[in-house]
Amino acid sequence: EAGVAQSPRYKIIEKRQSVAFWCNPISGHATLYWYQQILGQGPKLLIQFQNNGVVDDSQLPKDRFSAERLKGVDSTLKIQPAKLEDSAVYLCASTPGGVLAGPDTQYFGPGTRLTVL
Amino acid sequence: LAKTTQPISMDSYEGQEVNITCSHNNIATNDYITWYQQFPSQGPRFIIQGYKTKVTNEVASLFIPADRKSSTLSLPRVSLSDTAVYYCLVGEVSGNTGKLIFGQGTTLQVKP
């Protein structure tokens, strides 16, 4: 079974530029998450999708971050404009999800390392 | 969601058993305890999950006392490749509402 795919793996941009990250979850997984992991810290949830709907985006800085999962499969996370403090690894994770699902493990992709100069 | 407290770092030697304890005093009735492992330049990887007593799989064991206010991840006979960050998480990880809150984790350094 293929894992969670993310691209690009690395990205270097200058502040005030825009950047987009792509995630393709494990096939059939209904729930998709985006996390931000700053060096030395644990991942922080930015947004959670259930199919193509947003379940939780309370931690997403909506003035500059946006995310979509239009067809309920792959997802894109965008930052516009980027700030220096956005330098981090952006992780995507997915779970089978579902209304009747019990405890689910989350499967993480390798992440995209963003450096903002 | 219950907050967790775990040691920032631990050192061990190859072949030893490593026990990492996590405190979660405010754990709720519906919360499960989950441990993840993260290697450099990789996403976290699920290790083990439990609700109470003891859970064992091919990788680790998880001990949870009756009051569930703490838990201990036990890694038998560690090797150099077990050097990683280990996260203890507590939450209601059901499908629709599953939400993981990661702390700083415990950095385990295994020495030869």
Interface residues (C-beta under 8 A of the other chain):
Chain A: V4 A30 T31 Y33 Y35 G40 Q41 G42 P43 K44 L45 Q48 Q50 V55 D56 L91 A93 T95 P96 G97 G98 V99 L100 A101 G102 P103 D104 T105 Q106 Y107 F108 G109 P110 G111 R113
Chain B: Y32 T34 S41 Q42 G43 P44 R45 F46 Q49 Y87 V93 S94 G95 N96 T97 G98 K99 L100 I101 F102 G103 Q104 G105
